Amino acid sequence: DVFDAPNLGETIQKQYPNLEVVPWTRDADNILKALKAQNDTSFIIQVVVTLATSMSIASVLLVTVLQKMKEIGILKAMGALDHSTGYLFIIQGALIGFLGSILGLFFGLGVIEFYVNLAEPNFNIVVQPEKLILIIFISTLSGIISGIIPARKCMKLSPIEVIKGE
């Protein structure tokens, strides 16, 4: 952790009192500020991409509700509960989020592998498994949340009005 340099420097200083330990952060304050700004910007970009993806999933599911109105009306007329038909869209949103994250992870890992083999960088790219699990969790949760709006619209549909075509 590059931001933990002062603490690490203190630890090393205690272990080796005759050694002068100077953390890089003391003399490179501008670099530290730039790294923190980059870190914050990266987080903001991730949030915006997640929101855009969620809105895309919600819009696709809303279009699906509109296209399948007759089928939903028939299901409700045959006795399907409002919540049951609504859960279909929440589950569909979860599957889209989950499968999209899996495909995205494979694509991302492939790009990293391609870059490492092609460019042979002077640094290691470390992919942390716990971050991959977090990405899958956040993407699936995003898909579930995105499915709530179409599910609510689906639950409000009246089977009689839908079948009549009103």
N, C-alpha and C positions, 0 to 999 in steps of 0.2 A: 504494500500500500504506500504509494508515493507521498500521500498526505500525512503519514505517520512518522515521517523522518525525524522530527524533533524528539518524539518519545523513544524511538529506536536509538537515537544519538545519546540520550540520557542513560539508557540501559547500557550501551557500550562504554560510555564514560565511567559509569560505576564499576564495570568489570575491569577496565584498564585505566586507572587513575592517572598514569603517567602519559597517556595518549591524549592529544587534543582532538576532540571530536567536534566537527563543524557540520551541522546538517545543511543540505543544499538549500533549504527553504530560507535560511537566514540571509543569504546573499542574492537569492533569486526570487524576490518577492513578486516581481512582475510575471515571472513564469508561473508561479504558484497561482496568482490571480487568473491568469489565462487558462490554466488547467481547470480551475474551479468553474470558470465561466463556460468552458467547453463541456464540462460535466453537467452543469445546469441546463445548457442549451440542448444537450443530448436527451436529457430527461423530458424537457418540454416537447421536443420532436416526437418522442415515443408516446407521450400522452395524446398529442394531436393526431398521430397516425392511428392510435387505438380508437379515438373518438370517431375519426373518419371511417374506419373499418366497421365500427358498430352501427353507424348511420347507414352504411351501405347494406349491411346484413338486414337491418330493420326495413329498409326500403324494398329489398328483394322479397322479404317475407310478406310485407304489405301487398305487394303486387300479386304474390301467390294467393293471399286471402281473396283479393278481388277476382282473380282468375278462377278460383275454386269455390266461389260463392254457392253455386248450384249444388255441388257435391257436399259442401258443408251443410247446406239446408236439408238435403236428403238425409244425411247422417243424423242431424238433429230431429228430423221428422220420424226417423226410425227409433229414436230413443236415446241417442248419444247425449250425454250431459254437456252443458256449456263448458265446464272445466275440462272435460276430456278432449273436446275439440280444440280448446285453447292450449292445452298442454302439448298438443302435436306441434304447434309452432315454436313453443319454448324448447322442446326437444330438438326440433329441426335447427333452431338457432345454436343450440349447444353443439350439435354435430358439425355445423358449418364452422364454428369457432375452433373446435377441437381438431377437425381434419385440416382446416386451413393452417393452424399452428404447426401441425406435424409436417405438412408439405413445405411450409415456410422454413422450418428448422432444417429439413433435408436440403432444401435449396441453399440456405445460408451456409451450412456445413460444406456443401459442395463448392460454393464460391470461395470459402476460406481455403479449402484443399487445393483448388485450382490456383489461387493466388500464391500460396506457399510453394507449390511446385513450379510455377511460372516465374515468379519474381524473386524467390529465395531471399526473403527479408532478413535483416540482421537482428530481428527480435522474434520472440515466440508469441504465437497467438494461442492463448489458453481459453478453452471453452469449459466453463464450470457447469457440471451436471445440474446443480441446484438452480442455476439461472434458467436452464432449459425447462425444468419442471415448472418454475415460476411463470415462464412464458406460456406454456401450455395451459396452466391454471387460469392466468389472466385472460387469455384468448377464449377459453371455454366460458368463463364467467361473463365476458363481454358478449359472447353469442347468446347466452341465456338472457341477459338484460335486454339485448336487442330484440329478442323474441317476445318480450312482454307486450309491447305496443300492438303488434299484429295479433297476438293471442287475445288481448282485450277486445279488439275490433271483431275478431271471430266470435267471441263469446256473446257479443251484443247482437249478433245477427238473429233475426227472427226467421225461423224455417218457412213459415207461410209466405212472408213477404219475398223471401229469396226465391222460392219455387215459383211464385206468381211472376217474378221478374220486376218487382216494383223497386 
